[in-house]
Structures are given as structure tokens and as C-alpha cells.
């Protein structure tokens, strides 16, 4: 077995026990990237020189008997909307193609304090707006399971690089499913933590009340390790939750006897691919055999999640992206006649079609005469959805739904129809609206061999239960062991 296709947990242990050197690990991963990256295009920027310099520093500490941290020497990839000091952070947009932050996001500081090595920055949908990574200004990332298909989005590069063994783990951001949906499409584990559990400081904002950073990994155990590192209170983030720090690795027990799994048959009835529905039913049978109890819950307001999400998210995007005007931040047009022309031309040249579409929609729903009809009403429906899920968790421990209604589609298949693309988020957006934690784990394959993800949702700050259930499911299925042939 090659070093690059090991799990994060195994490679960290082998480094600490000095079975291998950190340079050997980096050599293996970068060699894999050299061979596979031309087929996949998962990375925007590689930080090879910095990585080897850090590897030598960590190896020296290890050799002298110092503790190098739980991630000591492990190479990790970072989505390109998370600020990294001295390394380009583009959001896969022309608007920020030359932006180099002068500080690290809190999650980057935490990773480095835990001994991780940054491999590079991964491709994404522009400003995290999309479900396929096709809106990237930089390149089109391919799905490792079939390079004619999309990897999902917006964290498509982060999912693809882990699936293709070009990183042991990666960080993504999840505003409406942008970690979980690509995890489903690429057959990896994608964890969206409770809103506020992981600091957003240094994450370039799309929709501030919905955005959350989380890990994409090869196993649930690796997700727990990553969450241990990146979670925790941050005074620099006003939405950060000041709660007691937990050890999520302790929750990894292969046991769900007596656990109540909530399902809403109506929510997964219409518009679901037959293969996905079959995988969902098979998953329920596996959980029943393991001693879980299936209970019916009524998610009657969940069907309004998609409309609610696209009003709130675009409204917040309209506000957050107002700063990119060619003067304060971002691309500046080279030719213009006056100040108004500078604004218009800079934003026209700097933003892609999907970003423009969402800014316009968000500006519309916030405009005079429409605010009450759209934005205010969406916030009221958001409250109904939150209360709906709270009531459901009074009778169950977790809710199981597919991560996405379909498996990965071919390039260009949905990019000309935004509504069809938005419908791919139907099962992920309720989690962002409610701020709840959810995890997508490999749950099968369709008749064409493309991955299917299963999504577990738990109550707020109940990641321990979430990881226990996902871990048990993973340990009793073989889907995570399958790898794409590249």
C-alpha cells in the first residue's frame, strides 16, 4: 500500500512512531499530485516549497523528542476561500485572482498548531456559489470516479483531492451543502459542524448566517480528528459559540443499539433518483439490523428550505460582495470614464455569471417594496423550519436523508438551467438554515458506478452522537473502502 492512500489517522501514527519520515510522506503525496492532478484539476495553488520547509522543521522537533501535535506532519488541502498568510486566496474568481492575505484564518492557525502541513489551495465554485465547481474562473475540477462528471460544489476541489488520494484531508466551507454534496459525489466523508462550533474568522464570506467551515476526509475517524483540531471558541468571531471543548474521538463507538433514526417518507418521495432511493432504503435496513429503531418524523416545513435558502443566501451575498468594487477590494478595470463606470466595469469583469445572478437576486429581495414580501418572510419561514427540526429531535436521535437527490452529472448538463442546479441542494440546505450539524458518508453506488452519499443530521452541538452513528454505519458497510481507478 502506498503512503498517499493511507488514512490521516494511520499516517499520523506512523510519523509519530518514526516508521516513516515526514519528507517521505510529502514525497509520496506530491508525486501522486504530479501524476493525477492533470486529470483532476483539484488545486489552484500548490505550496510545495513551504510544505517541505515545514516538514523539515517538524521532523527536527520530532527527532529531538518534542510533541508535534495530533496532525504532526500530515499534509492537508485548503479550500481557496479560507485565508492563508502569504498564499494566494482567490475564491476561484477573477475578482480576487491576485489577492494574498496578510493573516491566517483561525482554522489555519489551529491546523498548524496541531502540526499539519498545508499542501495547497483547492478549486471551488466562484465565491462558493454553485453545486458543481463549474463556475470557477480558474479551471474545471473533474470527478475522480468519472472525469466526464462534476465533483459537486462548491468544495469540489477539496472533495476531489481527498477522493483521488492527493491529500489525507481537506477543509471546505458549507453554506447550503458545499461540503456534503461534493463528499457524496466523490465518495468521501463530509462534515458540516453546528453553526458557531468552528470559527469563521478568515473565511471569505458568502452568506454569513449560513457559512460554516468543516472537514472532508477518507473516514469518519479522520473527520473526528479534524473536528477536534478546528473546533473551539474564537473571540475574533462574534458568532463563535463559547462552549466547553469536547474530544470527538471518544465518541467513535461501533454501537447504535436503541438509537432512534428519524425519517420522513414524504420528504424523500418525489424527485429522487431510483438508485439513490434504493441506497437509502438499504441504509435503513443496515441501521435496523444494527439495533436502531426507525421512527417517523414530520418535516412539513423542510420543503420550503430551498426557496428560503436562496432568498437569505443571495441577500447576504449581495451585502457581503458589495466591497468588491475595484476601489476597496478586488479587480479594477483598466479603462473607465468616471467613477460609476469604474464600479460597473470592475464588477462586470471581475464576477462570473453565477455570482452576478445571485447578487442581482439578493439586491432585488432587499430592495424597497420587496423586503417584506421576500426577505422578511424568508426569515419567518426559517424560524418555522428551525422549530420543525427541534420538534423532530424530541422523538429521535438523528434524521437520515440522502445527501443529494441524484448522483454526479456530466459537465454542462445543468449549468444552463440554474433552477435544476439549485434543486441538487434540496436535502442539504435545511441544515444550514437551522444551523444543525450533519455528515455525509459513502452510502452506495448507482448503476453507472457513481457514488451515493447518506446524510445524518443531529441536534445542535451534538456532534458526538452524529459521529458515533456515522462511524457505526461506516464500520458495517464497505462503501468507504472503494477507490476510483485513476
C-alpha positions in Angstrom: 0.0 0.0 0.0 1.3 3.4 -1.0 1.8 6.1 1.6 -0.6 8.5 -0.2 -3.6 6.2 0.1 -3.4 5.8 3.8 -5.9 7.4 6.2 -5.0 10.5 8.1 -5.1 8.6 11.4 -2.7 5.9 10.1 -0.2 8.2 8.6 -0.1 10.4 11.7 0.6 7.4 13.9 3.3 6.1 11.5 5.1 9.5 11.6 5.0 9.7 15.4 6.3 6.2 15.8 9.1 7.1 13.3 8.2 4.3 10.9 8.4 6.9 8.1 9.7 10.4 7.8 7.6 13.5 7.1 9.6 14.0 3.9 8.7 10.5 2.7 5.0 11.3 3.2 5.3 14.6 1.3 7.2 12.9 -1.5 4.5 10.3 -1.8 1.6 12.9 -1.9 3.3 15.4 -4.2 4.3 12.5 -6.5 0.7 11.5 -6.6 -0.4 15.1 -7.3 2.1 15.3 -10.2 0.6 12.2 -11.7 -3.1 12.7 -11.1 -3.6 16.5 -10.9 -3.5 16.9 -14.7 -6.5 14.6 -14.9 -8.5 16.1 -12.0 -7.5 19.8 -11.7 -8.4 19.9 -7.9 -5.8 22.5 -6.9 -5.5 26.2 -7.8 -2.2 26.8 -5.9 0.4 24.3 -4.6 2.7 25.4 -1.7 5.4 22.9 -2.2 8.4 24.9 -1.0 6.7 26.0 2.2 5.5 22.4 2.8 9.0 20.9 2.6 10.4 23.7 4.8 7.8 23.0 7.4 8.3 19.2 7.1 12.0 19.6 7.9 11.1 21.8 10.9 8.6 19.3 12.3 11.0 16.3 11.7 13.7 18.1 13.7 11.3 18.6 16.6 10.1 15.0 16.4 13.7 13.7 16.4 14.5 15.8 19.4 11.6 14.3 21.3 9.2 17.2 21.1 5.4 16.8 20.6 4.5 17.8 17.1 0.7 17.6 17.6 -2.1 15.3 16.6 -1.7 16.2 12.9 2.1 16.3 13.1 3.5 16.1 9.6 0.1 15.3 7.9 -0.4 17.1 4.6 -3.8 18.9 4.4 -5.5 20.8 1.5 -7.4 24.0 2.0 -10.4 25.4 0.0 -9.4 28.7 -1.7 -11.8 30.9 0.2 -10.0 30.3 3.6 -7.3 32.9 4.1 -3.7 31.7 4.3 -0.9 34.2 5.2 1.3 34.8 2.2 -0.5 32.4 -0.1 -2.9 33.4 -2.8 -6.6 33.1 -1.8 -8.7 33.6 -4.9 -12.2 32.3 -4.2 -11.7 30.9 -7.8 -12.7 34.4 -9.1 -11.0 36.9 -11.4 -12.1 39.4 -8.8 -9.5 38.0 -6.3 -7.1 36.3 -8.6 -4.1 38.2 -7.2 -5.3 38.5 -3.5 -2.6 37.4 -1.0 -3.8 37.6 2.6 -1.5 39.0 5.3 -3.0 36.8 8.0 -4.2 33.2 8.6 -7.8 32.2 9.2 -8.3 30.8 12.7 -8.7 27.3 11.4 -5.3 27.6 9.6 -3.7 28.6 12.9 -5.3 25.7 14.6 -4.2 23.2 11.9 -0.6 24.5 12.1 -0.6 24.4 15.9 -1.6 20.7 15.6 1.3 20.1 13.3 -0.4 19.9 9.9 1.3 20.8 6.6 -0.6 22.8 4.0 -0.3 21.2 0.6 -2.1 23.9 -1.4 -5.4 25.7 -2.1 -8.2 23.8 -3.8 -10.6 24.8 -6.6 -14.2 25.7 -5.9 -17.2 27.4 -7.4 -16.6 31.1 -7.6 -17.2 32.7 -4.2 -18.6 29.3 -3.2 -21.7 29.9 -5.4 -22.6 26.7 -7.2 -23.1 22.9 -6.9 -20.6 21.6 -9.5 -17.4 23.7 -9.4 -18.2 24.7 -13.0 -18.5 28.4 -12.0 -14.8 28.6 -11.1 -12.9 31.2 -13.1 -9.7 29.2 -12.8 -10.4 25.6 -14.1 -13.0 22.8 -14.1 -12.3 20.1 -11.5 -13.2 16.6 -12.6 -14.8 13.8 -10.5 -12.2 11.1 -9.8 -14.9 8.4 -10.4 -15.6 9.6 -13.9 -13.7 12.6 -15.3 -16.6 13.4 -17.6 -18.7 14.2 -14.5 -18.6 17.1 -12.0 -17.2 16.6 -8.5 -20.0 18.6 -6.9 -19.6 22.0 -5.3 -18.8 24.4 -4.1 -16.0 22.5 -2.4 -15.4 20.3 -5.4 -11.6 20.6 -5.4 -11.5 19.8 -1.7 -13.6 16.6 -2.2 -11.8 15.5 -5.4 -8.3 15.8 -3.9 -9.2 13.6 -0.9 -11.1 11.1 -3.1 -8.1 10.9 -5.5 -5.6 10.4 -2.6 -4.0 13.8 -3.3 -4.5 14.8 0.3 -5.2 13.0 3.6 -7.9 15.5 4.4 -9.1 18.9 3.3 -11.1 21.9 4.6 -14.2 23.1 2.8 -16.9 25.6 3.6 -20.6 24.7 3.7 -23.3 27.4 3.0 -26.0 25.2 1.6 -24.4 21.8 1.3 -21.0 22.7 -0.2 -19.1 20.2 1.9 -21.7 17.4 2.0 -22.8 17.3 -1.6 -19.3 17.0 -3.2 -18.5 14.5 -0.5 -21.5 12.5 -1.7 -20.5 12.8 -5.4 -16.8 11.8 -4.7 -17.4 9.1 -2.1 -15.7 10.7 0.9 -16.8 11.8 4.3 -18.0 15.4 4.6 -18.8 17.0 8.0 -20.8 20.3 8.4 -20.4 21.2 12.1 -23.0 23.1 14.1 -23.0 26.8 13.2 -20.6 28.5 15.6 -18.6 25.4 16.6 -15.8 26.3 14.2 -14.6 29.9 13.8 -15.4 31.6 10.5 -12.7 34.2 11.1 -10.7 34.3 7.8 -13.3 32.6 5.7 -14.2 34.9 2.8 -18.0 35.4 3.3 -20.7 34.3 1.0 -23.7 34.2 3.4 -22.6 34.9 6.9 -25.5 33.4 8.8 -25.2 30.1 6.8 -21.4 29.7 6.2 -19.5 27.0 8.2 -16.1 25.5 7.7 -15.7 21.8 8.0 -13.5 18.8 7.0 -13.6 16.4 4.1 -11.8 13.1 4.9 -11.4 9.5 3.9 -13.0 8.1 7.1 -15.3 9.2 10.0 -12.4 8.7 12.4 -10.4 11.2 10.4 -13.3 13.7 10.5 -13.4 13.4 14.3 -9.7 14.1 14.5 -10.0 17.2 12.2 -13.0 18.5 14.2 -11.0 18.1 17.4 -8.4 20.4 15.9 -10.5 23.1 14.2 -13.4 23.5 16.7 -13.5 25.8 19.7 -14.4 29.3 20.8 -12.7 32.2 18.9 -13.1 35.8 20.3 -12.3 37.1 16.8 -15.6 35.6 15.5 -18.7 37.2 17.1 -20.8 34.2 16.0 -18.4 31.7 17.7 -20.1 29.6 20.4 -18.3 29.8 23.8 -18.9 26.2 24.9 -16.8 23.5 26.6 -14.3 21.9 24.3 -15.0 18.2 23.6 -12.9 15.2 22.5 -14.8 13.9 19.5 -12.5 10.9 19.1 -14.0 9.4 22.2 -17.5 9.2 20.5 -16.3 6.7 17.9 -18.1 3.7 19.2 -19.4 0.9 17.0 -22.8 0.7 18.6 -26.2 2.2 17.8 -28.4 -0.2 19.7 -31.5 1.8 20.8 -30.7 4.8 18.7 -33.8 6.3 17.1 -33.4 7.2 13.4 -36.0 9.7 12.2 -37.3 9.5 8.6 -39.9 11.5 6.7 -41.1 9.3 3.8 -42.7 12.3 2.1 -39.5 14.3 2.0 -37.6 11.6 0.1 -40.5 10.6 -2.2 -40.5 13.0 -5.1 -37.6 13.9 -7.4 -35.2 11.3 -6.0 -33.1 9.2 -8.4 -34.2 5.5 -8.1 -30.7 4.3 -7.3 -30.4 6.9 -4.5 -33.8 5.8 -3.1 -32.7 2.2 -3.2 -29.4 3.0 -1.4 -31.4 5.0 1.2 -33.7 2.0 1.9 -30.7 -0.3 2.1 -29.1 2.0 4.6 -32.2 2.0 6.7 -32.1 -1.8 6.7 -28.5 -1.8 7.8 -29.3 0.5 10.6 -32.2 -1.6 11.7 -30.1 -4.8 11.7 -27.6 -2.9 14.0 -30.3 -2.3 16.6 -31.5 1.1 15.6 -35.2 2.0 15.8 -36.8 3.7 12.8 -39.4 6.4 13.8 -41.4 8.7 11.6 -41.0 12.4 11.9 -42.9 15.2 10.1 -40.6 17.6 8.4 -43.5 19.5 6.9 -41.7 22.8 6.6 -38.5 21.3 5.1 -39.9 21.5 1.6 -39.7 25.3 1.9 -36.0 25.2 2.7 -34.7 25.7 -0.8 -36.7 28.8 -1.5 -35.9 30.2 1.9 -32.2 29.5 1.5 -31.9 31.2 -1.9 -33.6 34.3 -0.6 -31.5 34.6 2.5 -28.2 33.5 0.9 -28.5 35.8 -2.0 -29.5 38.7 0.2 -26.4 38.2 2.4 -24.2 37.7 -0.7 -25.4 41.0 -2.2 -24.3 42.7 1.0 -21.0 40.8 1.5 -19.8 41.2 -2.0 -20.5 44.9 -2.2 -17.0 45.6 -1.0 -15.5 44.2 -4.3 -15.8 47.4 -6.4 -12.3 48.0 -7.8 -11.5 50.6 -5.1 -11.8 48.9 -1.7 -11.1 45.3 -2.8 -10.7 43.2 -5.9 -10.1 43.5 -9.7 -10.1 47.1 -11.1 -11.0 47.8 -14.7 -8.1 49.3 -16.7 -10.3 51.7 -18.7 -13.2 53.8 -17.4 -14.6 57.3 -18.0 -15.9 58.1 -14.5 -16.4 56.6 -11.0 -19.7 54.9 -11.9 -18.1 53.3 -15.0 -15.2 52.1 -12.7 -17.6 50.4 -10.4 -19.7 48.9 -13.2 -16.8 47.7 -15.4 -14.7 46.3 -12.4 -17.6 44.2 -11.2 -18.7 43.2 -14.7 -15.2 42.0 -15.5 -14.4 40.6 -12.1 -17.5 38.4 -11.4 -18.8 35.4 -13.3 -22.4 34.8 -14.4 -23.5 32.8 -11.3 -22.1 35.4 -8.9 -23.8 38.2 -10.8 -27.1 36.2 -10.9 -27.1 35.8 -7.1 -26.0 39.4 -6.4 -28.9 40.7 -8.5 -31.4 38.4 -6.9 -30.2 39.3 -3.4 -30.3 43.0 -4.2 -33.9 42.6 -5.5 -35.2 40.8 -2.4 -33.6 43.5 -0.2 -34.9 46.4 -2.2 -37.6 48.9 -1.1 -41.1 47.4 -1.6 -39.8 43.8 -1.8 -38.0 43.4 1.6 -41.2 42.4 3.5 -42.5 40.2 0.7 -39.3 38.2 0.3 -36.5 38.6 2.8 -38.6 39.2 5.9 -41.0 36.3 5.0 -38.0 34.0 4.3 -36.6 34.7 7.8 -40.1 33.9 9.3 -40.2 30.6 7.4 -36.6 30.0 8.6 -37.9 30.1 12.2 -40.7 27.6 11.3 -38.1 25.2 9.9 -35.9 25.5 13.0 -38.8 24.8 15.2 -39.9 21.9 13.0 -36.5 20.2 13.4 -36.4 20.9 17.1 -39.7 19.1 17.5 -38.5 16.2 15.4 -35.5 15.7 17.7 -37.8 15.4 20.6 -38.6 11.8 19.3 -35.4 10.8 17.5 -31.6 11.0 17.9 -30.8 11.6 14.3 -32.5 12.1 11.0 -31.4 10.2 7.9 -31.9 11.5 4.4 -29.9 11.1 1.2 -27.2 13.8 0.8 -28.4 14.7 -2.7 -31.4 13.6 -4.8 -29.1 12.5 -7.7 -25.6 11.2 -8.3 -22.9 13.3 -10.1 -24.0 14.6 -13.5 -22.0 15.3 -16.7 -20.3 18.7 -17.3 -22.7 21.2 -18.9 -25.8 19.0 -18.1 -27.3 21.5 -15.6 -25.2 24.7 -16.0 -27.6 26.2 -18.5 -30.5 25.7 -16.1 -29.9 27.3 -12.7 -33.1 26.1 -11.2 -32.2 22.5 -12.0 -28.8 23.0 -10.4 -30.3 24.6 -7.3 -32.5 21.5 -6.8 -29.4 19.5 -6.2 -29.2 21.2 -2.8 -32.8 20.2 -1.7 -31.5 17.8 1.1 -28.6 19.9 2.3 -29.9 23.4 2.7 -32.2 22.7 5.7 -29.1 22.0 7.8 -27.6 25.4 7.1 -30.9 27.2 7.6 -31.3 25.6 11.0 -27.5 25.7 11.9 -27.5 22.0 12.7 -24.6 19.5 12.3 -24.7 16.9 9.6 -22.4 14.4 8.0 -22.4 12.8 4.6 -20.9 9.3 4.4 -20.4 7.0 1.4 -23.7 5.0 1.1 -23.5 3.1 -2.2 -23.1 3.4 -5.9 -25.6 3.9 -8.8 -25.9 1.6 -11.8 -23.1 3.6 -13.5 -20.7 3.2 -10.6 -21.1 6.8 -9.4 -21.1 7.3 -5.6 -24.1 7.9 -3.4 -24.0 9.7 -0.1 -26.1 9.2 3.0 -26.6 12.2 5.4 -27.1 12.0 9.1 -28.4 15.1 10.9 -28.4 15.7 14.7 -29.5 18.4 17.1 -27.2 21.5 17.7 -23.8 20.8 19.2 -24.5 17.1 19.3 -21.5 16.1 17.1 -20.6 13.3 19.5 -23.8 11.4 18.7 -23.6 12.3 15.0 -20.0 10.9 14.7 -21.0 7.8 16.7 -23.9 7.0 14.3 -21.9 7.7 11.2 -18.9 5.7 12.5 -21.1 2.7 13.2 -22.7 2.9 9.8 -19.3 3.2 8.1 -17.8 0.2 10.1 -20.7 -2.0 9.0 -20.7 -1.1 5.3 -17.9 -1.4 2.7 -18.6 1.7 0.6 -15.7 3.7 2.1 -13.2 1.0 1.0 -13.9 1.5 -2.7 -11.5 3.8 -4.5 -11.7 5.4 -8.0 -9.4 3.9 -10.7 -7.1 6.7 -11.9 
